Amino acid sequence: MKSLYYRVFLITLAVIFVSSMLGFLASNSYYHIKLKPYNDGKLISIAEQMKSFIESDPADMERYLRNAASLGYEIYVTDGQGDSHFYGKSFRERDLDKEDIQLVLGGDIYHGVAKFPNKPFITGFFENSLSNTVGVLVRTSAKSYALFMRPDVLLQFGELRTFFALIGLLTIVISILLFLISTRYIVKPITRLTEATKRLAQGNYNLRLTTGRRDEIGQLAEHFMTMSQELERVDLARQQFVSNVSHEIQSPLTSIQGFAKVLAQGDLAQEERQQYASIVEAESRHLSMLSKQLLLLSTLEQGEEALNKKPIILRGHIRQAVEMLQWQLEEKQLLLKLSIPESVSVHGDEVLLMQVWTNLLSNAVNHIPPGRSIEVAAEALQAHTRIVISDTGEGIAPEHLPFLFDRFYRVDRARERASGRTGLGLAIVKKIVQLHEGTIEVSSAPGTGTSFTITLPKL
């Protein structure tokens, strides 16, 4: 497996190579489009000056052309009849057509530099070919000549080209070295994160990644530690959940087994037999309710419950939940007030939201003393609907509030267990609200009652 450090090295080389090629192609294109015509015109101007000097002093032509070649030019002179001479460094390619020679001898100017073919990987400026020249007609008293010339780039710019090539090479080499050294600054914390993930996969959640960085790598380390802490919390919650489920199932099973054993005895009085049978029935109902709520909670958490969302008129929907609790309200002489306008609606699943109202109202009915009151109020906000279910009961101590929505959590464990309640109701309520992209909050204090505030989207 290739390491990240090795991959960065290869990517660095690839980037340098690709950028160098693109830079070369762009520069070469600029030469062919902009600089080539300009260079052609400049060379023709120099050739015209050579022509003027030679024509003014034809006897000194040979010495003048040698001196011009020594100053950095490659020159070819021909009369088109076999009398040809080269001055300066020889051309790499002697590819000049006879038609071009006759063209110059006829009095025209040869624009070989301007007409040099555009080639992606050949820079015309450095192409030492006879066709890559400019040509002018030179007339002497004896005969006429076609003079072709171009600059000797190696003579004029050889040291400068070597200088810039050395600068470019050293820049690339030093850049690679510095980049690889600096890459360790990036790769090292990622390597530590990799080791931390291995320990995390082995169940070791107590991880500490020390980093003072405030960039993306530092944020990743912080988020990783947060994830580790959350996984630890989830794992502890899972263990606690398994323990609670085992306890919740074991207690009624022990009762059922014990009383079933007693019922198997034939010398029990009829009254005792009925009493024990009612206990077995109550514990069986508790197990049935527990299994149903566990299945529902598991289904909701796995996202398997397909929400059948539609607009719901809130007042009528909550009134149905109230009607199911009517006999309990009358038995405890509780006053229930609905402050819900007819126009207020929510967008949600009727069946699941009915469980929300039923759970919250049932909790209020079971926990407040007789003669108290419950109020359900709702108001339409801009994009949401807010529902508040409050009671005038004894309230809940502040230390219990953070755990109310935890599974199997009971404020009064003895009383709740005796009532047959499972402690899963509020956990189910919170999950249903979250599936509807809503929120639920609770506020309470001893002696002031309890309020649950739910916010649900309208559409």
C-alpha positions as CSV (number, residue, x, y, z in Angstrom):
1,M,0.0,0.0,0.0
2,K,1.4,3.4,-1.0
3,S,1.8,5.8,1.9
4,L,0.3,9.3,1.8
5,Y,3.8,10.7,1.9
6,Y,4.7,8.7,-1.3
7,R,1.5,9.8,-3.0
8,V,2.2,13.5,-2.2
9,F,5.7,13.1,-3.7
10,L,4.3,11.6,-6.9
11,I,1.6,14.3,-7.1
12,T,4.2,17.0,-6.6
13,L,6.3,15.7,-9.5
14,A,3.2,15.3,-11.7
15,V,2.1,18.9,-10.9
16,I,5.5,20.3,-11.6
17,F,5.7,18.3,-14.9
18,V,2.2,19.2,-16.1
19,S,2.6,22.9,-15.1
20,S,6.0,23.1,-16.9
21,M,4.5,21.6,-20.0
22,L,1.5,23.9,-19.9
23,G,3.8,26.9,-19.3
24,F,6.0,25.9,-22.2
25,L,3.0,25.5,-24.5
26,A,1.6,28.8,-23.5
27,S,4.9,30.6,-24.0
28,N,5.4,28.9,-27.3
29,S,2.0,29.9,-28.4
30,Y,2.6,33.5,-27.4
31,Y,5.8,33.4,-29.4
32,H,4.1,32.1,-32.6
33,I,1.2,34.5,-32.2
34,K,2.8,37.7,-31.0
35,L,6.6,37.6,-31.0
36,K,7.3,35.9,-34.3
37,P,6.0,38.7,-36.6
38,Y,7.7,41.2,-34.4
39,N,11.0,39.3,-34.5
40,D,10.7,38.9,-38.3
41,G,10.3,42.6,-38.8
42,K,13.3,43.4,-36.5
43,L,15.5,40.9,-38.4
44,I,14.5,42.4,-41.7
45,S,15.5,45.8,-40.5
46,I,19.0,44.5,-39.5
47,A,19.3,42.8,-42.9
48,E,18.4,46.0,-44.6
49,Q,21.2,47.8,-42.8
50,M,23.6,45.0,-43.8
51,K,22.4,45.4,-47.4
52,S,23.0,49.2,-47.3
53,F,26.6,48.8,-45.9
54,I,27.5,46.2,-48.5
55,E,26.0,48.1,-51.4
56,S,27.9,51.2,-50.3
57,D,31.2,49.4,-50.1
58,P,31.1,46.1,-52.1
59,A,34.8,45.5,-51.8
60,D,34.6,45.2,-48.1
61,M,31.6,42.7,-48.2
62,E,33.6,39.6,-47.2
63,R,35.2,41.2,-44.1
64,Y,32.0,42.9,-43.1
65,L,30.0,39.6,-43.2
66,R,32.6,37.8,-41.1
67,N,32.5,40.5,-38.5
68,A,28.7,40.5,-38.5
69,A,28.8,36.7,-38.0
70,S,31.3,37.0,-35.1
71,L,28.8,39.5,-33.4
72,G,26.1,36.8,-33.3
73,Y,24.5,36.2,-36.7
74,E,24.3,33.2,-39.0
75,I,24.5,34.4,-42.7
76,Y,24.0,32.7,-46.0
77,V,24.8,34.5,-49.2
78,T,24.2,33.0,-52.7
79,D,23.9,34.2,-56.3
80,G,21.6,31.3,-57.2
81,Q,24.2,30.0,-59.7
82,G,26.4,28.0,-57.3
83,D,28.4,30.9,-55.7
84,S,27.3,30.4,-52.1
85,H,29.0,31.2,-48.8
86,F,28.1,30.6,-45.1
87,Y,29.3,32.9,-42.3
88,G,29.2,32.1,-38.6
89,K,27.9,28.9,-37.1
90,S,26.5,26.5,-39.7
91,F,22.8,25.9,-40.0
92,R,21.5,22.7,-38.5
93,E,19.1,22.2,-41.5
94,R,19.8,23.6,-44.9
95,D,16.3,23.4,-46.1
96,L,15.8,26.5,-48.1
97,D,13.9,26.0,-51.3
98,K,15.3,27.3,-54.6
99,E,12.0,29.1,-55.2
100,D,12.7,31.2,-52.1
101,I,16.2,32.0,-53.4
102,Q,14.8,33.1,-56.7
103,L,12.1,35.1,-54.9
104,V,14.8,37.2,-53.1
105,L,16.9,37.5,-56.3
106,G,13.8,38.8,-57.9
107,G,13.7,41.7,-55.4
108,D,11.2,40.4,-52.9
109,I,11.8,40.0,-49.2
110,Y,11.8,36.5,-47.6
111,H,9.9,36.3,-44.4
112,G,11.0,32.8,-43.2
113,V,10.8,33.7,-39.5
114,A,7.2,35.0,-39.7
115,K,6.2,32.0,-41.9
116,F,7.9,29.3,-39.7
117,P,5.3,26.6,-39.0
118,N,3.6,26.6,-35.6
119,K,4.7,23.5,-33.7
120,P,3.7,22.8,-30.1
121,F,7.0,21.4,-28.9
122,I,9.4,23.4,-31.2
123,T,10.1,27.0,-30.3
124,G,10.8,28.8,-33.6
125,F,13.1,31.3,-31.9
126,F,15.7,28.5,-31.2
127,E,15.1,26.5,-34.5
128,N,18.5,26.8,-36.3
129,S,17.2,26.1,-39.8
130,L,18.0,27.9,-43.0
131,S,14.3,28.2,-43.8
132,N,13.9,30.1,-40.4
133,T,15.6,33.2,-41.7
134,V,14.9,36.5,-43.4
135,G,16.2,37.3,-46.9
136,V,16.9,40.5,-48.8
137,L,18.5,41.3,-52.2
138,V,22.0,42.7,-52.2
139,R,23.2,44.4,-55.4
140,T,26.9,45.0,-56.1
141,S,28.6,46.2,-59.2
142,A,29.6,42.7,-60.1
143,K,26.4,40.7,-59.4
144,S,23.3,40.4,-57.2
145,Y,23.1,38.2,-54.1
146,A,20.4,36.8,-51.9
147,L,21.4,37.4,-48.3
148,F,19.7,35.2,-45.7
149,M,20.4,35.8,-42.0
150,R,19.1,35.0,-38.5
151,P,20.6,35.5,-35.0
152,D,23.0,33.0,-33.6
153,V,21.0,32.3,-30.4
154,L,23.6,30.2,-28.7
155,L,26.2,32.9,-29.3
156,Q,24.0,35.8,-28.2
157,F,22.1,34.1,-25.4
158,G,24.0,30.9,-24.6
159,E,25.2,31.9,-21.1
160,L,21.9,33.6,-20.4
161,R,19.9,30.5,-21.4
162,T,22.2,28.4,-19.2
163,F,21.7,30.8,-16.3
164,F,17.9,30.7,-16.6
165,A,17.9,26.9,-17.1
166,L,20.0,26.6,-13.9
167,I,17.6,28.8,-12.0
168,G,14.6,26.8,-13.2
169,L,16.2,23.5,-12.4
170,L,17.3,24.6,-8.9
171,T,13.8,26.1,-8.3
172,I,12.2,22.8,-9.1
173,V,14.6,20.7,-7.0
174,I,14.5,23.0,-4.0
175,S,10.7,23.3,-4.3
176,I,10.3,19.5,-4.3
177,L,12.6,19.1,-1.2
178,L,10.9,21.9,0.7
179,F,7.5,20.6,-0.3
180,L,8.3,17.1,0.9
181,I,9.6,18.4,4.2
182,S,6.6,20.6,4.7
183,T,4.3,17.7,3.8
184,R,5.4,15.9,7.0
185,Y,3.6,18.7,8.8
186,I,0.4,17.6,7.1
187,V,1.0,13.9,7.1
188,K,2.1,13.4,10.7
189,P,-1.2,14.4,12.4
190,I,-3.1,12.3,9.8
191,T,-0.8,9.3,10.7
192,R,-1.7,9.9,14.4
193,L,-5.4,10.0,13.4
194,T,-5.0,6.6,11.5
195,E,-3.5,5.0,14.6
196,A,-6.3,6.5,16.7
197,T,-8.9,5.0,14.4
198,K,-7.3,1.6,14.9
199,R,-7.5,1.9,18.7
200,L,-11.1,3.2,18.3
201,A,-12.0,0.1,16.2
202,Q,-10.7,-2.0,19.1
203,G,-13.0,-0.4,21.5
204,N,-10.6,2.1,23.1
205,Y,-12.6,5.3,23.3
206,N,-10.3,7.1,25.7
207,L,-8.3,8.9,23.0
208,R,-6.5,12.2,23.2
209,L,-5.0,13.9,20.2
210,T,-2.9,16.9,21.2
211,T,-2.7,19.5,18.5
212,G,-2.5,23.3,18.6
213,R,-3.4,23.7,14.9
214,R,-6.4,25.8,14.0
215,D,-6.6,24.7,10.3
216,E,-8.7,21.9,8.8
217,I,-6.4,19.2,10.2
218,G,-6.8,20.7,13.7
219,Q,-10.6,20.8,13.3
220,L,-10.5,17.2,12.1
221,A,-8.6,16.2,15.2
222,E,-11.1,18.0,17.4
223,H,-14.1,16.5,15.6
224,F,-12.4,13.1,15.9
225,M,-12.1,13.4,19.7
226,T,-15.7,14.6,19.9
227,M,-16.8,11.6,17.8
228,S,-14.7,9.3,20.1
229,Q,-16.4,10.8,23.2
230,E,-19.8,10.4,21.6
231,L,-19.1,6.8,20.6
232,E,-18.1,6.1,24.2
233,R,-21.3,7.7,25.4
234,V,-23.3,5.6,22.9
235,D,-21.5,2.4,23.9
236,L,-22.2,3.1,27.6
237,A,-25.8,3.9,26.7
238,R,-26.1,0.7,24.8
239,Q,-24.7,-1.3,27.7
240,Q,-27.0,0.5,30.0
241,F,-29.9,-0.2,27.7
242,V,-29.1,-3.9,27.5
243,S,-28.9,-3.9,31.3
244,N,-32.2,-2.1,31.7
245,V,-33.9,-4.3,29.2
246,S,-32.6,-7.4,31.0
247,H,-33.8,-6.0,34.3
248,E,-37.2,-5.0,33.0
249,I,-37.7,-8.4,31.5
250,Q,-36.3,-10.4,34.4
251,S,-38.4,-8.8,37.1
252,P,-41.8,-9.7,35.6
253,L,-40.5,-13.1,34.5
254,T,-39.4,-13.9,38.0
255,S,-42.8,-12.8,39.3
256,I,-44.6,-14.9,36.7
257,Q,-42.4,-17.9,37.4
258,G,-42.9,-17.6,41.2
259,F,-46.6,-17.1,41.2
260,A,-47.1,-19.8,38.5
261,K,-45.3,-22.2,40.7
262,V,-47.5,-21.3,43.6
263,L,-50.6,-21.6,41.5
264,A,-49.5,-25.1,40.5
265,Q,-50.1,-26.1,44.1
266,G,-53.5,-27.6,44.6
267,D,-54.2,-26.4,48.2
268,L,-54.6,-22.7,47.5
269,A,-57.7,-20.9,48.5
270,Q,-59.8,-19.5,45.7
271,E,-59.2,-15.9,46.8
272,E,-55.4,-16.4,46.8
273,R,-55.6,-18.2,43.5
274,Q,-57.4,-15.2,41.9
275,Q,-55.0,-12.7,43.5
276,Y,-51.9,-14.6,42.1
277,A,-53.5,-15.0,38.7
278,S,-54.2,-11.3,38.5
279,I,-50.5,-10.6,39.3
280,V,-49.4,-13.0,36.6
281,E,-51.8,-11.3,34.1
282,A,-50.5,-7.8,35.1
283,E,-46.9,-8.8,34.7
284,S,-47.7,-10.4,31.3
285,R,-49.4,-7.2,30.1
286,H,-46.3,-5.3,31.3
287,L,-44.0,-7.6,29.2
288,S,-46.3,-7.3,26.2
289,M,-46.3,-3.5,26.4
290,L,-42.5,-3.5,26.9
291,S,-41.9,-5.7,23.9
292,K,-44.2,-3.5,21.7
293,Q,-42.5,-0.3,22.8
294,L,-39.0,-1.7,22.3
295,L,-40.0,-2.9,18.8
296,L,-41.4,0.5,18.0
297,L,-38.4,2.4,19.3
298,S,-36.0,0.1,17.4
299,T,-38.0,0.6,14.2
300,L,-38.0,4.4,14.6
301,E,-34.3,4.5,15.3
302,Q,-33.5,2.4,12.3
303,G,-35.6,4.7,10.1
304,E,-37.7,1.8,8.9
305,E,-41.0,3.6,9.8
306,A,-42.2,5.2,6.6
307,L,-43.9,8.5,7.6
308,N,-47.2,9.1,6.0
309,K,-47.2,12.8,6.2
310,K,-50.2,15.0,5.5
311,P,-51.8,18.2,6.8
312,I,-53.4,17.7,10.2
313,I,-55.9,20.0,11.9
314,L,-54.3,20.1,15.4
315,R,-57.4,20.8,17.5
316,G,-59.4,17.8,16.3
317,H,-56.3,15.5,16.4
318,I,-55.5,16.3,20.1
319,R,-59.2,16.1,21.0
320,Q,-59.1,12.5,20.0
321,A,-56.2,11.8,22.3
322,V,-58.1,13.6,25.1
323,E,-61.2,11.4,24.6
324,M,-59.2,8.3,25.1
325,L,-58.2,9.6,28.5
326,Q,-61.6,11.0,29.4
327,W,-62.4,8.4,32.1
328,Q,-59.0,9.1,33.9
329,L,-59.6,12.8,33.8
330,E,-63.0,12.3,35.4
331,E,-61.8,9.8,37.9
332,K,-59.1,12.3,39.2
333,Q,-61.4,15.3,38.7
334,L,-58.8,17.0,36.4
335,L,-59.6,20.1,34.3
336,L,-58.2,20.0,30.8
337,K,-58.2,23.2,28.7
338,L,-57.6,23.3,24.9
339,S,-56.3,26.7,23.6
340,I,-55.9,25.6,20.0
341,P,-57.3,27.8,17.2
342,E,-59.1,25.9,14.4
343,S,-56.7,27.2,11.8
344,V,-53.6,25.8,13.4
345,S,-52.2,22.7,11.6
346,V,-49.1,20.6,11.3
347,H,-47.6,18.4,8.6
348,G,-47.0,14.9,9.9
349,D,-48.0,11.3,10.5
350,E,-51.4,11.0,12.2
351,V,-50.6,7.6,13.9
352,L,-47.2,8.6,15.3
353,L,-48.2,12.1,16.4
354,M,-51.2,10.5,18.2
355,Q,-48.7,8.6,20.3
356,V,-46.9,11.9,21.1
357,W,-50.1,13.5,22.4
358,T,-51.3,10.3,24.2
359,N,-47.9,9.8,26.0
360,L,-47.6,13.4,27.1
361,L,-51.2,13.7,28.3
362,S,-51.1,10.3,30.0
363,N,-47.9,11.3,31.8
364,A,-49.6,14.5,33.0
365,V,-52.8,12.7,34.1
366,N,-50.8,10.0,36.0
367,H,-48.4,12.4,37.8
368,I,-50.4,15.4,39.0
369,P,-52.6,15.2,42.1
370,P,-56.4,15.1,41.8
371,G,-58.2,18.4,41.3
372,R,-55.4,20.0,39.3
373,S,-55.5,21.1,35.6
374,I,-53.8,20.5,32.3
375,E,-53.6,22.9,29.4
376,V,-52.8,22.3,25.7
377,A,-52.0,25.5,23.8
378,A,-50.8,25.9,20.2
379,E,-49.9,28.8,18.0
380,A,-48.8,29.1,14.3
381,L,-45.4,30.6,13.7
382,Q,-44.0,31.6,10.3
383,A,-42.9,28.1,9.2
384,H,-43.6,26.0,12.3
385,T,-46.3,25.2,14.8
386,R,-45.6,25.4,18.5
387,I,-47.5,23.1,20.9
388,V,-47.2,23.5,24.7
389,I,-48.6,20.8,27.1
390,S,-48.4,22.1,30.7
391,D,-49.8,20.9,34.0
392,T,-50.1,22.3,37.5
393,G,-48.6,19.3,39.2
394,E,-45.8,19.2,41.8
395,G,-43.1,19.6,39.1
396,I,-39.8,17.8,38.5
397,A,-36.6,18.4,40.3
398,P,-33.9,20.1,38.1
399,E,-31.5,17.1,38.5
400,H,-34.0,14.9,36.7
401,L,-34.7,17.1,33.7
402,P,-31.6,16.2,31.5
403,F,-32.5,12.5,31.7
404,L,-36.2,12.6,31.1
405,F,-36.0,11.4,27.5
406,D,-33.5,8.6,28.2
407,R,-34.8,5.1,27.9
408,F,-36.1,3.4,31.1
409,Y,-35.4,6.6,33.1
410,R,-38.0,7.1,35.9
411,V,-38.2,10.0,38.3
412,D,-39.9,7.8,40.9
413,R,-38.7,4.3,40.1
414,A,-40.8,2.5,42.7
415,R,-44.1,4.3,41.8
416,E,-43.5,4.0,38.0
417,R,-42.7,0.3,38.2
418,A,-45.7,-0.4,40.3
419,S,-47.9,1.4,37.7
420,G,-46.8,-0.9,35.0
421,R,-45.1,1.8,32.9
422,T,-42.0,0.9,31.0
423,G,-40.0,4.2,31.0
424,L,-39.8,4.3,27.2
425,G,-42.7,6.7,26.5
426,L,-40.7,9.9,26.5
427,A,-37.9,8.3,24.5
428,I,-40.4,7.3,21.8
429,V,-42.0,10.8,21.9
430,K,-38.6,12.5,21.3
431,K,-37.7,10.1,18.4
432,I,-41.1,10.7,16.7
433,V,-40.7,14.5,17.0
434,Q,-37.1,14.2,15.6
435,L,-38.4,12.1,12.6
436,H,-40.8,15.0,11.9
437,E,-37.8,17.4,11.9
438,G,-39.1,19.1,15.1
439,T,-37.9,19.7,18.6
440,I,-39.2,19.0,22.1
441,E,-38.1,20.7,25.3
442,V,-39.2,20.4,28.9
443,S,-39.2,23.0,31.7
444,S,-40.2,22.3,35.3
445,A,-39.5,23.1,38.9
446,P,-40.8,21.7,42.1
447,G,-44.2,23.3,42.9
448,T,-44.7,25.0,39.6
449,G,-45.8,22.2,37.3
450,T,-44.2,20.9,34.1
451,S,-44.4,22.1,30.5
452,F,-43.4,20.2,27.3
453,T,-42.9,22.5,24.3
454,I,-43.0,20.8,20.8
455,T,-42.2,22.6,17.5
456,L,-43.3,20.9,14.3
457,P,-43.1,22.1,10.7
458,K,-46.3,23.2,8.9
459,L,-45.5,21.7,5.6
